[in-house]
Structure formats: structure tokens, C-alpha cells
Amino acid sequence: MNPHPCVAFCHFVIKALKPRNSAYPKVLETLGDRLRAKRMDLGLYQKHVAKLLGVTMDTICYWENSRVKPSPQVLPKIVQFLQED
């Protein structure tokens, strides 16, 4: 005899959206907000984005926190990263 008789016929699935990380920008106002949102949407760490863009992890951190603006030379790479699906 099955110890849990209802298990055989009581199948249900609970679906809900996972809450966003508290670090996710609430409003996309700055380039840094957009970078952080895109990075988090893709499930990447700052070190991965840094490698993709050819900069340091600290640089990504500074951009995301609007401490430093990217140089014009790296802007095309940032635009390309932001447009990726």
C-alpha cells in the first residue's frame, strides 16, 4: 500500500516569478544602471563583462556606480553589449 495515497493523483505546479536581486536598478537612468541591468539579466558577473569589454572588473564596478564614465574608445563595445539578446 502506498503510504501517501494522494501523491499518485494530486499533481500541481506552482508558478511564480522569482524576485529580482535587490542590486537590480529600479530605474534605468544612467549608463551604469543599464550595464548592471543587462549584466544581471544575462546572469553574468562583473568579471565576465570586464573580460568581454577588455577592461578591469574595477572599471565595470565604477561604471555601474557612476563613479567614472567610459572612455570614447570603449563606447562601441558597450553599445554592442547592451544590444545583445
N, C-alpha and C positions, 0 to 999 in steps of 0.2 A: 504494500500500500504506500502511496506517495505521502510523505509527511506534510506536504503543503499542497492540498488538493486544488487550491485556487490558482496556483502557479501555472498549471497546464493551460488555462484558458483566459487568464487575466493579463493580457498584454497591452501595455500602453506606453507611450513615449512622451516625455515632457520636453518641449522645445522652447528655448528662450535664448535671447541674445546675451552673450557674455558681456558684462560691463566693461567699458573701456578702462584702460590703465589711467590712474589719476594724473600721470605725467602728460597725457594726451592733451594738446591745446584745445581749449574750449572754443576759442575764436581764432581763425586764421588771419591774423593781421599783418604779420611780418614774414619775411623770407624764412627766418628761423622757425617760426610756427609751421610753415608749410613743409620745411625739411623734416622736422620732428614728426609731423603727422604722416608724411609719406613713408618715412623710415619705419614707424610703428605699424602702419598699415601693411607693410611688406614683411613685418616680423624681423627686421634687421637691427643689429646693434650699431652703435656709433662707429665701432672699429671697422665694420663691414662697409659702411657708407664711405668712411675715410679712405679705405682701400680703393673703392670704385672711383672716387673723385681724385685720388692721388694727393691727398692731404693727410694731416695727422688726426688722430682721434680728438685731441685737444681742440683743433681747429673746428671740427664738427660741433663740439660742445659749445665753443664760443659763438658760432653762428646761430645755433639753436637758442642760445640765451641772449642773443642780440648784443653781445659784448664787442663783437668785431664784425665788420661787413666783408663779404667775399671780395677778392680782387677781380678785376675785369677779366683776367685770363682764365679763371675757373668758372665764370658765369655760364658759358655754353654747356659745360658738363653738368652743372646744377640744373639748368633748364631741361636737359635731356633726362636726368634722373627723375625730375618731378613729372615728366610727361610719360614715363614708362608705365605700362599696365601691370 
